[in-house]
Amino acid sequence: MARISTGTLHFPCLEAPYISHRRVGVAATYFGGPKGVFLLHRPFHTITPRRRRRRRIMPVFRPSNASSSLEIIGGAGDSWASVLKTLQRPYVPFPLIGWNCHLETIFAAFFRSLPNVRFRRECLRTKDNGVVALDWVSGDDRHLPAESPVLILLPGLTGGSGDTYVRHMLVRARSNRWRVVVFNSRGCGDSPVTTPQFYSASFIEDLREVIKHVADRYPMANLYAVGWSLGANILVRYLGQESNSCPLSGAVSLCNPFNLVIADEDFHKGFNIIYDKALSRALRKIFKKHALLFEDIGGEYNIPLVVNAKSIREFDEGLTRVSFGFKSVDDYYSNSSSSDTIKKVQKPLLCIQAANDPIAPSRGIPRQDIKENPNCLLIVTPKGGHLGWVAGKGAPIGAPWTDPLVMEFLEQLERGNLDSCETVASFRQLDSAQQSLEGLHELEV
């Protein structure tokens, strides 16, 4: 998700440990916005009456069953839930921040820490003469063996390797000696745009070429992928369409909107309009950098609508649905939802959603299809917002709660796939010998 610049948030109580037995008082959180500043008093300390002042008691936040329980369903539920230790502990949202979906979403977008990582950028030219940018961690080829598992990361709409949730997942995977690459879609993460076409929720060709390219480069390694938001939708669509021929050994989907028709309906309600405006502004910014490619393009394109789009729907109406041959925006959304393909997924897939996600509505999750698919496992947390999950050891500004669970799942898959590595490697080496690396350019960033 793009960073949201609407309004201002101040959290003075987070500048120091605000739950302390040494300090007694009231923590105040200020919310700034277009209608002024509001002061919300929250008592974070419990103290006995004045005459017994010497005794100070630390509060203990014990979540109720409603706020701590996880929804775990799927054909792979019984086998996986028993080995994933993270699922055996309650989900405990961070105090105050984790109790409101919008506050959690915005807090994570603005205040989550950004790990420092040096990348080596590789620009991969696609079959239609487009370009996507692959950001590899600089130096990994010298430090990691050829058989190290490879993790491909797919950020959300307008996102890239500079996003905090991407960096945290990358750092955790590298600490386990995994090779990681971030797939920046056309125009995202400063990826160059060379043709009058960006990317969409329905377009999986770029991902197909990226996975093939990575498999050819590291034929001895197992490949995995993690996608967030729109990137998760694209990833699940790819898994479903490739089915048994998918070269990935496993994948993880997070904050997937699944049903884009439902997601579009909710985007026009209440506070969600703020997200809609922020994301459409980010899309307009990307488009304006490459507007000359669309000069005098003709056809059904509505470039003035794109340049002035006040919503994602307007942007998709003027550009996206035309680029990919859809009759209307509704036609584009209804035929681009990953909820229609998840029943065809034949590789291990972990889906993690938040029940209060304002952008990927819980009612859009294809629960029944996931339940009937023996390759899928769905985890729904009671809180989390969109790309938030401010909970766990990393809260409030560290890694999302999901990161340990994702890595635990991937590690289990990798250990289970060790016996088949030689067969997979032999096939990839044979296929790789017949391929040529054309249109590849590398530079350090």
C-alpha positions in Angstrom: 0.0 0.0 0.0 1.2 3.5 -0.8 2.2 5.8 2.0 -0.7 8.0 3.0 -0.1 11.7 3.4 -3.6 12.9 4.5 -3.7 14.3 8.0 -1.0 14.2 10.7 -0.4 11.7 13.5 1.6 12.5 16.7 2.4 9.8 19.2 4.4 11.5 22.0 3.7 8.6 24.3 5.8 6.4 22.1 9.0 8.4 22.4 9.8 6.5 25.6 8.5 3.3 27.2 5.1 4.6 28.3 4.1 1.5 30.4 6.5 1.8 33.3 6.3 1.1 37.0 8.5 4.1 37.6 6.1 6.6 36.1 2.5 7.3 37.1 0.2 9.3 35.0 -2.0 9.4 32.0 -0.6 8.8 28.5 -2.1 11.2 25.9 -2.3 10.6 22.3 -2.9 13.4 19.9 -4.7 13.0 16.6 -4.2 15.8 14.1 -6.4 16.3 11.1 -8.3 18.7 9.0 -10.9 19.2 11.7 -8.4 20.1 14.4 -6.6 18.3 17.2 -8.3 15.9 19.6 -6.8 14.8 22.9 -7.6 11.3 24.0 -6.6 10.3 27.6 -5.8 6.7 28.2 -4.8 5.5 31.6 -1.8 3.2 31.1 -0.9 2.8 34.8 -2.8 1.4 37.7 -2.1 2.7 41.2 -3.6 2.0 44.6 -5.3 4.8 46.5 -3.2 7.7 47.7 -2.7 6.5 51.3 -1.0 3.3 49.8 1.1 5.2 47.3 4.2 3.1 47.9 2.8 0.2 46.1 2.7 0.6 42.3 1.3 -2.0 40.1 2.2 -2.7 36.5 -0.9 -3.3 34.3 -1.2 -6.6 32.5 -3.0 -6.6 29.2 -4.9 -9.8 29.0 -6.8 -10.0 25.7 -10.3 -11.5 25.8 -11.1 -14.5 23.7 -12.6 -12.2 21.1 -9.4 -10.2 20.6 -6.9 -13.1 20.8 -8.4 -16.0 18.9 -7.2 -16.9 15.4 -9.5 -18.2 12.7 -7.7 -21.2 11.2 -9.3 -23.1 8.3 -8.2 -24.9 5.1 -7.6 -28.3 3.7 -4.1 -28.2 5.2 -5.3 -26.9 8.5 -4.8 -30.0 10.6 -1.3 -30.9 9.3 0.1 -27.4 9.4 -1.4 -25.9 12.5 0.2 -28.6 14.6 3.7 -27.7 13.5 3.6 -23.9 13.3 4.4 -22.7 16.9 3.2 -19.2 16.2 -0.3 -20.4 15.8 -0.2 -22.0 19.3 0.0 -18.5 20.9 -2.8 -15.9 21.1 -2.8 -12.9 18.9 -2.2 -9.9 21.2 -2.6 -6.5 19.4 -0.4 -3.7 20.6 -2.3 -1.5 23.1 -4.2 1.4 21.6 -2.7 1.2 18.2 -3.8 -2.3 17.5 -7.4 -1.7 18.6 -8.5 0.4 15.6 -8.0 -0.8 12.0 -7.4 2.6 10.5 -5.1 3.8 13.2 -3.1 0.5 12.9 -2.9 0.8 9.1 -1.8 4.4 9.1 0.6 3.9 12.0 2.4 1.0 10.2 2.6 3.0 7.0 4.2 6.1 8.7 6.1 4.9 11.7 7.2 1.3 11.0 11.0 1.2 10.9 12.9 0.8 7.6 15.8 -1.6 7.7 18.8 -0.5 5.8 19.6 -2.8 2.8 21.9 -2.4 -0.2 20.4 -3.6 -3.4 21.8 -4.7 -6.8 19.2 -3.9 -9.4 18.6 -6.1 -12.4 16.3 -4.8 -15.2 14.6 -7.7 -16.9 13.2 -7.0 -20.3 10.0 -8.9 -21.0 8.7 -10.5 -24.2 6.5 -7.5 -25.0 9.5 -5.2 -24.7 8.5 -4.0 -21.2 10.8 -3.8 -18.2 10.5 -4.9 -14.6 13.1 -4.3 -11.9 14.5 -7.1 -9.7 16.3 -5.9 -6.6 18.7 -8.4 -5.2 20.5 -8.0 -1.9 24.0 -6.8 -2.7 26.7 -9.4 -1.9 24.5 -12.4 -1.6 26.1 -14.2 -4.5 29.4 -14.1 -2.7 28.0 -15.2 0.7 25.3 -17.8 -0.1 25.7 -21.2 -1.8 23.9 -21.9 -5.1 21.4 -24.2 -3.4 20.2 -21.6 -0.9 16.4 -21.3 -1.2 15.2 -18.2 -3.1 12.3 -16.0 -1.9 10.6 -13.7 -4.4 8.7 -10.7 -2.8 5.7 -9.1 -4.5 4.8 -5.7 -2.9 1.3 -4.2 -3.0 -0.2 -1.6 -5.3 2.4 1.1 -6.2 4.8 -0.6 -3.7 8.4 -1.7 -4.1 11.6 -2.6 -2.4 11.5 0.6 -0.4 8.4 -0.4 1.6 8.9 -1.2 5.3 6.9 -4.5 5.3 9.0 -5.7 2.3 12.3 -4.8 4.0 11.4 -6.5 7.3 10.5 -9.7 5.5 13.6 -9.6 3.5 15.8 -9.1 6.6 14.2 -12.0 8.4 14.6 -14.3 5.4 18.3 -13.3 4.9 18.9 -14.0 8.6 17.9 -17.6 7.8 20.4 -17.6 4.9 17.7 -17.4 2.2 18.4 -15.5 -1.0 15.8 -12.8 -1.5 14.8 -10.7 -4.5 12.1 -8.0 -4.7 10.0 -7.9 -7.8 9.2 -4.3 -8.6 6.3 -4.2 -11.2 6.4 -1.8 -14.1 6.7 1.8 -12.9 7.0 0.8 -9.2 10.1 1.2 -7.1 11.5 3.5 -9.8 11.3 0.6 -12.3 11.5 2.0 -15.8 8.5 2.0 -18.1 9.3 1.4 -21.8 5.9 0.7 -23.3 2.5 2.2 -22.9 1.4 -0.4 -20.4 1.8 -0.7 -16.7 0.5 -3.8 -14.7 -2.8 -4.9 -13.3 -4.5 -7.3 -10.9 -5.1 -9.7 -13.8 -1.7 -9.6 -15.5 0.6 -12.5 -14.5 2.9 -12.7 -17.5 5.6 -10.5 -15.9 5.5 -12.7 -12.8 5.7 -15.9 -15.0 8.8 -14.5 -16.7 10.4 -13.4 -13.4 10.0 -16.8 -11.8 11.4 -18.5 -14.9 14.4 -16.2 -15.0 15.1 -16.8 -11.3 14.7 -20.5 -11.7 17.2 -20.5 -14.6 19.7 -18.5 -12.6 19.6 -20.7 -9.5 18.7 -24.2 -10.8 19.9 -25.9 -7.6 17.5 -23.9 -5.4 13.9 -24.2 -4.4 11.8 -21.1 -5.2 9.2 -19.5 -3.0 7.1 -16.3 -3.2 5.4 -13.9 -0.8 2.9 -11.3 -1.9 1.1 -8.5 -0.2 -2.2 -6.9 -1.1 -2.4 -6.6 -4.9 0.8 -8.5 -5.2 -0.9 -11.3 -3.3 -3.8 -11.3 -5.7 -1.4 -11.6 -8.6 0.5 -14.4 -6.9 -2.5 -16.5 -6.1 -3.9 -16.0 -9.7 -0.5 -17.2 -11.0 -0.5 -20.3 -8.7 -4.0 -21.2 -9.8 -3.4 -20.8 -13.5 -0.1 -22.6 -13.4 -1.6 -25.3 -11.2 0.7 -28.5 -11.2 3.2 -26.9 -13.6 4.0 -24.1 -11.1 7.8 -24.1 -10.4 7.3 -22.6 -6.9 7.7 -24.9 -3.9 5.4 -22.8 -1.8 3.9 -19.3 -1.4 2.4 -16.9 1.1 -0.5 -14.5 0.5 -1.0 -11.5 2.9 -3.8 -8.9 2.9 -5.1 -10.3 -0.3 -8.3 -8.5 -1.5 -9.3 -11.8 -3.1 -12.7 -10.5 -4.5 -12.0 -7.2 -6.2 -15.7 -6.4 -6.7 -16.3 -6.5 -3.0 -13.0 -4.6 -2.3 -14.1 -1.9 -4.8 -17.5 -1.5 -3.1 -15.9 -1.0 0.3 -13.4 1.5 -1.0 -16.1 4.0 -1.5 -17.4 3.9 2.1 -16.5 6.0 5.1 -12.8 6.4 6.0 -11.8 4.2 3.2 -12.1 7.1 0.8 -8.9 8.4 2.3 -7.0 5.3 1.2 -8.7 5.5 -2.2 -7.5 9.1 -2.7 -4.0 8.3 -1.4 -3.5 5.3 -3.7 -5.0 7.1 -6.8 -2.6 10.0 -6.1 0.4 7.5 -6.1 -0.9 6.0 -9.3 -1.2 9.4 -10.9 2.4 10.2 -9.9 3.7 7.1 -11.6 1.7 7.8 -14.7 2.9 11.4 -15.0 6.5 10.3 -15.1 5.8 8.3 -18.2 2.9 10.2 -19.8 4.7 10.8 -23.0 4.4 7.1 -23.8 0.7 7.6 -24.0 0.8 10.8 -26.2 -1.8 10.5 -29.0 -2.5 6.9 -28.1 -6.1 7.0 -29.2 -8.6 4.2 -28.9 -10.7 4.0 -25.7 -8.0 5.5 -23.5 -9.1 8.5 -21.5 -5.9 10.2 -20.6 -7.5 13.3 -19.0 -9.4 11.1 -16.6 -6.2 9.2 -15.7 -4.3 12.5 -15.1 -7.0 13.8 -12.8 -8.2 10.5 -11.3 -9.6 11.0 -7.8 -10.0 7.3 -7.2 -8.5 4.0 -8.2 -11.7 3.2 -10.1 -11.3 6.3 -12.3 -7.6 5.4 -13.0 -8.6 1.9 -14.0 -11.5 3.2 -16.2 -9.2 5.5 -18.1 -6.2 3.3 -18.4 -6.0 -0.2 -16.8 -9.1 -1.9 -18.2 -8.3 -0.5 -21.7 -4.7 -1.7 -21.6 -5.7 -5.2 -20.8 -8.7 -5.5 -23.0 -11.6 -5.3 -20.6 -15.0 -3.9 -21.6 -15.5 -2.0 -18.3 -14.0 -1.5 -14.9 -16.6 -3.9 -13.4 -15.6 -6.5 -16.1 -11.9 -6.0 -15.1 -12.6 -6.4 -11.4 -14.8 -9.4 -11.7 -12.3 -11.2 -14.0 -9.2 -10.4 -12.0 -10.1 -11.7 -8.6 -7.9 -14.4 -7.2 -10.9 -15.9 -5.3 -11.8 -17.5 -8.6 -8.5 -19.4 -9.0 -7.6 -20.4 -5.5 -9.4 -23.7 -5.8 -6.9 -24.7 -8.6 -3.8 -24.1 -6.5 -1.7 -27.2 -6.3 1.3 -25.9 -4.3 1.4 -25.2 -0.5 -0.1 -21.8 0.1 -0.5 -19.9 3.4 -3.0 -17.1 3.3 -3.0 -14.6 6.2 -5.7 -12.0 6.5 -7.0 -9.5 9.2 -10.6 -9.7 10.1 -10.8 -5.9 10.3 -8.8 -5.1 7.1 -10.4 -2.0 5.6 -9.0 -2.6 2.1 -9.2 -6.4 1.9 -12.6 -7.1 3.4 -13.0 -10.3 5.4 -16.3 -11.0 3.6 -14.4 -11.4 0.3 -12.2 -14.3 1.5 -13.1 -17.5 -0.4 -13.3 -19.5 2.8 -15.1 -22.5 1.4 -12.7 -22.9 -1.6 -9.8 -22.7 0.8 -11.3 -25.2 3.1 -11.8 -27.7 0.3 -8.3 -27.3 -1.1 -5.8 -29.6 0.7 -2.9 -27.4 -0.4 -4.2 -24.2 1.4 -4.2 -22.9 4.9 -6.0 -19.7 5.9 -5.2 -17.7 9.1 -7.4 -14.8 10.0 -6.3 -12.5 12.8 -8.9 -10.6 14.8 -7.0 -7.3 14.3 -4.3 -6.1 12.0 -5.7 -3.5 9.6 -4.1 -3.5 6.2 -0.4 -4.3 6.1 -0.4 -3.5 9.8 -0.3 -6.4 12.3 1.2 -4.2 15.0 1.7 -7.0 17.4 4.3 -9.5 18.6 7.9 -8.9 19.7 8.5 -6.3 17.0 5.6 -4.0 18.0 5.1 -1.2 17.7 7.7 -0.1 15.1 9.4 -3.3 14.2 8.5 -6.2 12.0 4.8 -7.2 11.6 3.4 -10.0 13.6 3.1 -12.1 10.4 6.9 -12.3 9.7 7.8 -15.1 12.1 4.8 -17.1 11.0 5.6 -16.7 7.3 9.3 -17.7 7.9 8.3 -20.6 10.0 5.9 -21.8 7.3 8.6 -21.4 4.6 11.2 -23.2 6.6 8.9 -26.1 7.2 8.4 -26.4 3.4 12.1 -26.1 2.7 12.9 -28.9 5.2 10.2 -31.1 3.7 11.4 -30.5 0.1 15.0 -31.4 0.7 14.5 -35.0 -0.5 13.3 -33.7 -3.9 15.9 -31.1 -4.4 18.1 -33.2 -6.6 15.3 -34.1 -9.0 14.2 -30.4 -9.2 17.8 -29.3 -9.8 18.5 -31.8 -12.5 15.4 -30.7 -14.4 16.2 -27.0 -14.1 19.8 -27.5 -15.1 18.7 -29.2 -18.3 16.2 -26.5 -19.0 18.6 -23.7 -18.2 21.2 -25.0 -20.7 18.7 -24.3 -23.5 17.9 -20.7 -22.4 19.7 -17.4 -23.3 19.8 -14.4 -21.1 18.7 -11.6 -23.4 17.9 -8.0 -22.5 19.4 -8.1 -19.1 21.1 -5.1 -17.6 22.6 -4.8 -14.1 23.4 -1.7 -12.1 24.1 -1.0 -8.4 21.6 1.1 -6.5 
